[in-house]
Amino acid sequence: MDSHFSSLTGSITKLCSFTILLLFLLSCSTFTPTDAYDALDPNGNITIKWDVISWTPDGYVAVVTMYNFQQYRHIQAPGWTLGWTWAKKEVIWSMMGAQTTEQGDCSKYKGNVPHCCKKDPTVVDLLPGTPYNQQIANCCKGGVINSWAQDPATAVSSFQVSVGAAGTSNKTVRLPKNFTLKAPGPGYTCGPAKIVRPTKFISADKRRVTQALMTWNVTCTYSQFLAQKTPTCCVSLSSFYNDTIVGCPTCACGCKNSTNGGSCVNPDTPHLASVVSSGKNDMSPLVQCTSHMCPIRVHWHVKLNYKEYWRVKVTITNFNYRMNYTQWNIVVQHPNFDNLTQIFSFHYKPLTPYDGLNDTAMLYGVKFYNDFLSQAGPFGNVQSELLFRKDKSTFTFEKGWAFPRRIYFNGDNCVMPPPDAYPWLPNDGSRLSISLLSPVMTFLVYIVFFLACM
């Protein structure tokens, strides 16, 4: 009898332990993922291609090109910063289209002094307007690189570097190590340089093909978790059929009195302009004091219902006093994008990361009209309307179907309101009781299992 009782007790203990672990895992399931994988852009990365185009008596000349293969994440001003560590005692004799931020100690050189003697140089793009004799193709844009889906022609940045390393040849050359990419802040992790098939170049008249003497690639991927400790945007919701306006979750991007203490200002602050300009060189957000504390808010309003169509208004508001967002974009996931009929004052491009699934769209501004999202203030917003055709087999206003599943701003995932807070149809009387009952039941389940396992 005692053995059976012990066995039963052991089984109950294991069951309790398993249940507690399961409940813990479920409670953690809402945490933001920390890896660099993006389900809406599974192949997105920045590839750095290093092409050796000629050997010199003491080294080589290379063209370094950055390709932004990310569909909707771009690099905005003040632009990219690229660094690496030389494998041997290389120096940079000269550069075109870019420059290093420091020369380093070149005192041992007499006469002709290298451009940079540092073991770990840091390179930045040259600014627009650079003299033509210092430029190469795809350079001199201040480090700004567009996203691949938005404009592939401007999603490339290049520079040329003349490297000195005594006795270097294709047999003795060593690949640089420890590549770092800032755009302009952290967020990117770069892998090791790998030798690949030499790049082929086509002449301007397309009648001749040449190829690099050696080529190696470096792949850099982005992680929002590494880029910043808190989210950068949030989503609010409203609809014509419900007076409730669901705001961004409280403290969605940090709380004013703790994580963001002293980094927000009220719009009616005296001498507001002087407060903003005092941190002119500081890239950290200076946001308007709100309950959510986010630099960007995206508002989705279900506006009108027609017999065959329904209409949505999207408004993007900038609460950041230190940032003008140029070439901004948002990515929206919603099942009705397969039936988008018309969009007003925004560009639209479907994103289909998976074959046969057209539920994701990139929306961005019209050049010279609203592709510039001004910093916080009376003009710090852009808006558009979307007209969808109804698919009778799927369309409904019930259970929050009309609202987006997720929204990104400039490639960062925005904080959504909890699903049970969405504006539901007025005749749905069960919503409030379910919303209140759910956390109570969860708490009771925790208490019961913990007491049973004591």
N, C-alpha and C positions, 0 to 999 in steps of 0.2 A: 504493500500500500504506500509506504514511504517513498519507494523508488518511483512509483507512478505519479505521486504528488510532486516529487522533485522534477520529474520530466515535464509535467504540466506547467510547473512554475517556470522552468527554463524556457519552454516554448512561449509562454506569455511574455517573459522578459525580452526574448528576441523579437517578438511581434511588436512590443512597445518601442524597442530601440529602432526597429525598421520604420515604424509609423512616425516617430519623432523626426528621424532623418528625412523621411518623405515630406513631412509638413515643412521642415526647414528649407528643403530644396524648392518646394512650391512657393514659399514666402520670398525666396530670393530670385524667383523667375522673372521679376520685373526689372532687375538691375540692367543698366546699360552695358552691352557687350564691350569688351576692351580690346578685341583683336582688330586687325586692319581689314577684315573681309567685309564687303558691302554687297548685300544681296541684290540691290538694284543696279550695281555696276561691278559684277563679279570679276571682270578682267581689267578693271581700272588701275593704272599705275603711271608713274613717270619713268620713262626709260632714258638713261643717259648713254649716248653712243660716242665712243672715243675712237676716232679714225686717224691712224697714222698715214699721212699722205705723202711724206718724203723723209728720207734720212739725211742728216747733216753730218759734217765732220765730227761733231761732238754730241750728237743727239738726234732729235727728230722734230718734225713739224706735224701737229695734229689739229684736227677740227673736232670740237666737242659740241654735241647737239643734244638738247633736251626735248623729248617728245612727250607731251601731256596726253596720254591715252585715257585719261579719266573723262567720262562722258559729261559730267556737270560740275566738277570741282576745278576752279581755275586759280591762278596765282595773280593777286591784285597788288597794287602799289602798297608799300615801296619795293615790291618785287622779290625775286629769289636770291638766295645766297648759297653758293656751292663751295664745299670744302673737301679736302682729302689729305692723306699723309703720303709723302713720297717713300718708295721702297728703298731707295739708295740715297745718293747725295745729289739728286737732281736740283737744278735751278730753272727758273723761267727767264729766258733771255728777252722775250718780247711777247706781246699779246695784241690781238685785233678784235674789236667787238666787245671786249670786257677788260677788267683790270682787277688786280688784287687790292685788298683794302690796306695791306701793309707790305713794305718792301723787305723788311728784315735786315739782318746784318750782312752786308755785302762788302765789308771792309777789306777782305783779302783779294778783291779783284781790282786790278789797275787798268786804267783806260776805259774800256767798254764795261759798264756796270750793268748787271742783270736787272730785269724788271722786278724780280722777287727772289729772295734767297731763303725764305722760310721753309722749314721742314713740313709744315702744315698750312699751306696757303689758303686764303679765303677769297673767293672770286665773286664779283658782282657785275651785272650787266651795265653797259654804258647807257647814257640817257639819249632820248631823241634829240636830233640836232647835232650829234657828234660829226666832226668833219668826215667827209666821204672817204678819205685815205686811211681812216682808222676803222672802217666798217667792213663787215662781211655780210652775206645774206642771212636774214632772220636774226640780226642783232639789234642792239641799241633801242630797246623798247622800255628801258627802265626796269627790266626784270618782270614785266607783266606778260603772262602767258594765258591765252584763252583756253576754255575747255574744248574737248574734241567734238562733242555734239553741237556746241554753240557756233564754233567757227574753226574747223580744222586747219585752215590756211594760216591762222595766227596762233595755233597751239604748239608752236615750235620756237625754240630759241637757241642760237649758236654763237660760238666764238672760236678764235684760232689762237693756238699757243705754240711757241717755239721753246722746246725743252732741251736743256743742256745736261748731258750725262756722259762723261768721257767713255769712249769705247762702246757706245750703245749700238746694237744692231738687232735684227729680228731674232737672233739667238740669245742675246744677253739682256734685252729690254725687260724691265720688271713693271708689273702693273701697279698703279697707286692703290693704297689701302684706305680703309676707314672713311668711305665717302659719307658726307653729311649734306642734307638739303634742308634749308629753311625757306618757308614760303609765305610771309617773311618770318613767321615764328616757328615753333616746333610742330611736330605731328607726323613727319615723314621718317621712315626707317629704311635705310639703303642696304642692300645685300652686297656681297663681294663682287669685284670686277671679274668677268668671265670672257675668255677669248671666244669669238664667234666667227662665222663666215664673213670675209671682208665685204664691206659695203660697196655697192656699185653706183657710180654717178653717171647721169645722162647729161650730155652737153645741151646748151640752150637751144641749138637747132635740131636736137634729137637725132643727130647723125653719128654720134660717137659715144661709146661707153668706156669709162675708165673705172678702176677700182682701188680701194685703199690697200696699203701694203700690210696693215694689220688692223683689226677691229676688236674692241671689247665692249661689252655691255654692262651697265649697272642698273638694277631695277629698284625703284623706291616706291613704297606703299604708304598710304595715309591711315592714321588712326585718330579718330576724334577724341578718344580718351587721352592720348598722348598730347594732343594739341592744346587742350584746356581742361581744367578740373571740373568746370560746370558747363552745361549746355549753353548755346548761343542764341537760341530762338525758341519760340513757343507758338502754339496755335489756339485761337479762340473761335467759338462757333455761335451761330444764331440762325433763325429760320423765320419765315413769314407765318408759319402755323403755330408758333409758340412765342410768347413774350419774353421767355427766359433767354438771356445772353450768357452763354457759358464762357467765362473768361479763362485766361491762361491759369494753370495751377499755381497756387501760392508758392513762392520761393522756387519756381521752376528753374531759374538760372542763378540761384543763390538768394540768401536772405540779407536784407539791408543791415540788420543789427549784428550779424555775425560774419559770414564769409565775405560779404561785400561792404563791410563797414567803411564809411567815408568815401565810397567810390560812386555815389549817385548824387544828383542835384535836382532840386525842384525847379520847374520852369519859371516860377516867379521869384527866383533868387536874385537879389540885387547884384548888379554888375556881372550878369551871367557870362558875358563874352570874355571877361578877364579871367573868370574861373576856368573856362574851357581852354583858353589859350595858354594858361600857366603850365599845362601838361602837353604842349604841342608836340613834343618829340616822344611822348609816351604812347605806346601802342595798346596799352590796356584799356578796356572799354570804360568810358565815363557815361553812365546811363542816367536817364531820367528816373527819378524815384517812383517805382510802381510796386504793386504787390508781387509781381512775377520777377522783376529785376532783369529782364531779358533785353539785349540790344535790339533784337528784331522780333516783331509779332506779326504772324500771318493770320488774317481773319477770313473765315469761310462762311458766307451768308447764303443760305438757300432762299432765293429772292422771289421767284414766281413759278407758278404751275400752269401749264397750258394743256390742251387736250393731247397733243402729240409730243410736246417738248417740256423741258423745265430749265430754269435759268439760275445761275450761281454768280455771286459777286465776290471777288477775291481782292483783299486790300493788304498790302505789305507796309508796315509802319516801322520807321527807324527811330529807336529811342537812344541811340548812341551819339553823343555830342562830339566824339573824336573820329568819326568814320563816315566818309562818303563812299557808298558802295557803287563801284563802276562795274558794268557788265554783269550785274547780279543775275541770278536765276533761282527759281524754285522748282522742285521736283515733287509731283503729287501722284499718289497712288489711289486710284478709285476705279471700280469695275465698269463705270459707264464711259470711260474714255474711248472705248471702242466705238461709241456713238456720238462723239463730239461733232457738232454741226458747224459752229461758228465761235470764234474768239475775237474779242474787241481789244485793240490797243496793246496786246502782247503778242509775241511770237509763240508758236506752239511746235513742239517736235516730239513725236512719240518715241518712247524708249522701250525696247523689247528685249530685255536681258535673257528671256527664255522664249523659245519658238512657240508661236500660237497663243501667246498671252499678251494682249495689248491693254494693260490696265495702268500703265505708268506714263506720265507726260512731263516734259520739261517745258516750263514757261519762262520767258525772258523778255526784256524790254526791246522796244524798237529803237534802232540806232538814231542818235541825235534827237530823240523825242522823250523817252522815259527809261533809257538804259542806265541812267544816273540816278541813284537813290540818295537824296541829300541827307545830311546828318540831321539829328533831332531838331525839331522846330515845326513851324506851320507848313513847310513844304516837304517834310520828311516822310512822304508816303507815295506809293503808286498803286493803281487799281485797275481792274479789268473785269469783264463779265464773260461767262462761258455759257453757251447754249447747247444743251444736250437733247438728243432725240431719245424718246422712251423706247426701251425694249420691253414689251409687255410680259415677256417670260421672266424678267429679273427685276424690273423697276418697282420700287416701293418707297414710301416715306417712313415706313415703320422701322423701329428698332435702330435708328441712326444710320440706315443704309445710305442716305443722301450725303453723308459726311465722309471726308477722306480717311483712308486707312493710315497713311503716314504722309508727312511733308518734310522735305529738306529745303534749307536755304543755303545757297552757295556750298552745297555738299555736306552740310552738317544736319544731322537728324534733329528735328524740332520736337519739343515736349508736347504731347497731346493731352487733352483733358481725359479723365477716366471715362470709359464707355458708358457707365451708368449715369453720368451727368449730362449726356447729350440731350439736346432739345427733342423730346419725343412728341408724338401726336397727342393732342389734348384728350382723346378718348382712352388713352392707356392709363388706367387707374392703378395698375399693379406696380408701376415703376418705383413709386416712393417706398412702398412697403418692402419690395425686394431690395432696394438700395440700402434701407435701414437694417433689414434682417440679415443681410449677407455678412457684415462684419461681426454682428452679434453672434451668429451661428459659428463663425470661424473661431471666435474667442472661446465659446463654450466647448468646442471640439478640443482645442488646446488644453483647457482646464481638465476635461474628463480624462484625456489620455495621460496627462502628467500625473494626475491623482492615482490613476490605475497603475502607473508604473513606479510609484513610490514604494 
